[in-house]
Every structure is written in structure tokens, then in C-alpha cells.
Amino acid sequence: MATQPPPPLGQSQLQYVDLQDVSETFADNLEKLFFDGAILRLEFTVNRLDPFEPPKPPTGKKYTACRLALPATALIPIATKFANLMAGLEKSGLIKKIPIAPGSPTSATN
């Protein structure tokens, strides 16, 4: 008799456990983002400024603070949560949506 593989584990079947000892990572910027069709890879950086010497402009370096790899299945819940966050920020007046002109380098139709 062939054994059947277990059904895929849905998010609702998993109990969330908040591990208080997991450290928090601060980042100034999302430096790199790459998706290979299965895994989304993000690299966050933190800025470290050199001692300021007027009248020279500030200088410094960006250091990798965190590399995060997520399966494609995590993209939809993340996108939904970010969309809800952005809608809330827009509704509260903290951000304003700027329409993208058709044919601009950042429009989705190009």
C-alpha cells in the first residue's frame, strides 16, 4: 500500500509563538532585491558616517545589516500587509500617493 503525502500545511494551522529573545535588526535602506521565481532575496544596509569635517560634505559607508530570503509563498501575505499599511498611512495623511505618468520609466506598462 502506497502512503499518501501529508496535505500542505496552511497558515491557519500554525500557531504563532513570539520568541522574545530574537534580536531586532535596524536598516536604513533596502539595498538589493532579487527574485528567482522561487525565492525572494532582500539585502538591507545600515549607514555609518565618518567623522564630520566641515566644510567637506559628509562621507561614510553602507554596511550589510541583514540578508533575508523568503519563499514565493510569503510574497502574497507580505504584499497584502504592506498594502494595508500604505492605505492606513495615506488615510491618516502621513503619505500621499503620487500618480505615475503613462510612459514614464517607472510605469508598469513599459
C-alpha positions, -999 to +999 in steps of 0.1 A: +000+000+000+014+034-010+014+061+016-001+094+008+020+125+014+007+148+041-015+177+030+002+211+026+003+230+059-018+261+057-010+293+076-042+289+097-029+255+110+002+270+125+002+286+160+023+318+162+049+318+190+066+351+197+102+344+208+111+374+229+149+368+227+151+372+189+171+404+183+158+433+162+178+444+132+177+481+121+183+490+085+185+524+067+178+510+033+168+480+012+199+478-010+192+448-031+161+428-041+162+397-063+135+371-071+145+340-090+109+326-093+110+307-061+129+327-035+128+365-028+162+377-015+165+411+002+196+427+015+192+456+040+220+481+048+228+505+076+247+538+071+278+545+091+291+581+088+327+592+090+336+620+115+322+652+101+348+677+089+333+710+077+332+723+050+336+689+033+303+670+026+295+641+049+311+608+039+306+572+051+299+537+041+268+514+038+272+480+055+250+450+051+228+447+082+206+417+072+201+393+044+166+378+042+154+350+019+117+343+016+098+316-003+074+328-030+045+317-009+054+345+016+050+373-011+012+375-011+008+379+027+036+404+028+022+424-002-013+424+015+001+437+048+022+464+031-008+475+010-029+478+042-001+497+059+002+521+030-036+526+028-036+534+066-007+559+062-024+575+033-057+578+051-040+594+081-023+619+058+012+608+066+019+599+030+004+610-003+001+588-034+018+603-065+003+592-098+028+578-123+026+593-157+020+568-186+052+561-205+074+571-175+104+548-167+086+536-135+052+529-151+041+493-152+030+495-188+065+498-202 
